[in-house]
Amino acid sequence: MRRLLILAPLLALLAPPLPGHAAPDEELLGKSAGYPLGTPQTWFFGEHVRVGSFSHLDQILPHHTLKRSATPLPLPKAANAPDISYRFEEKDNSLDDFLARQRVTGFLLVKDGQILAERYQYDRTAQNRFVSHSMAKSIVSLAVGIALAEKKIASLDDTVAKYVPKLAGNAYGETTIRNILRMASGVAFNEVYDGKDDVSRFVRLRVAYDSITALREFNTREAEQGTRFHYASSETVVLTLLLQAVTGTTLSEYLTPRLWQPMGAEADATWIKHPDGTEEGMGAFNATLRYYGRLGVLLANDGAVGGKQVVPTEYLLEATDWHRQPDAFRPQRATPYFGYGYQFWPFPGEKRRFALLGVYGQSIFVDPAQKLVMVVTAATKNANVVKESYARERGALWRGIVEKYGGW
């Protein structure tokens, strides 16, 4: 027995290290097949191709490219990685617990411009470009703010049809830009991600014809504009057409020298395009995790980077601060939890915090006061993550991080 006690520590040193935890549902998500890519028909709904498709969408569909900066700005790693803990379901948890339970493909935490944590699962790496899904809507909003500052748009209270005459006489066209930004046109549009809803019909029309034709098919106003928040991806496509009209170029070409390159992006990004040349707009932007992290840092610094104001401060504050929105768009009014600004999701609470959100779990959370940014890319089971534990646990993790550095 005494010899065994002496030898046990030596044997432990010689033993191979234990493997890391397996990510959730690896086989369902295609591990044995090398995480295959889907087709233009299967990439969004196909669970077996979800990880591969969500990190290689620009290999499946035509796209525009947004070129990296010639002088990337540093995003260094902090000297010491902090312990990350949070309470969830009456238990103390760590970042490892979150990753072991949830279908997270990439996780990045940045504070004060330094990476505190960077993790990948399902054989993904820092070189993969992860799909944004509806986080892209917030990027479209930033383009609106820049175009407004450049006086390409005279006022957010102008109707869309003033700039896009082909939408004249249509409910979307006769809605103000401000109310489109708030998803408050009042136009009937059903978006539940079952393949049979209005957003699926809208996408099919857009592919078969063009964006204008698809939008004009939706012309029933069931509420007065500006009076309610009603999530509809079609409204971001209205903004995409508006931007193309006022800039005379694609959204990707417009933003590359105005946002991505000043931001100091170290890798190219891509944006899926339709046959009419317009970007998807409502989604399908693709970038590396650190690219999204740099975007979060820019937003945490109220649109400034390297002493240069890239996104107009006043527009960004209006877009992300629920105090600047009417009651119908405030947290726990627009939705049971989040508010809605100009294509951004403000958190409840007196301090300004906000999110960029996409289906299947994509997210960038920003706390400007603490210069905190959390990026999570994922391949959840449901497009709408409130149907599973993911949304609640992601929120608990964020709250734990915010409280660690200064309190909610």
Buried (B, 14 or more C-beta within 10 A) or exposed (E): EEEEEEEEEEEEEEEEEEEEEEBBBBEBBBBEEEBBBBEEEBBBBBBBBBBBBBBBBBEBBEBBBBBBBEEBBEBEEBEEEBEBBBEBEEEEBBBEBBBBBBBBBBBBBBBEBBBBBBBBBBBBEEEBBBBBBBBBBBBBBBBBBBBBBEEBBEEBEBBBBBBBEBBEEBBBBBBBBBBBBBBBBBBBBEBEBEEEEBBBBBBEBBEEBBBBEBBBBBBEBEEEBBEBBBBBBBBBBBBBBBBBBBBEEBBBBBBBEBBBBBBBBBBBBBBBBBEBEBBBBBBBBBBBBBBBBBBBBBBBBBBBBEEEBBBBBBBBBBBBBBEBBBEBBBBEBBBEEBBBBBBBBBBBEEBBBBBBBBBBBBBBBBBBEBBBBBBBBBBBBBBEBEEBBBBEBBBBBBBBBBEBBEEB
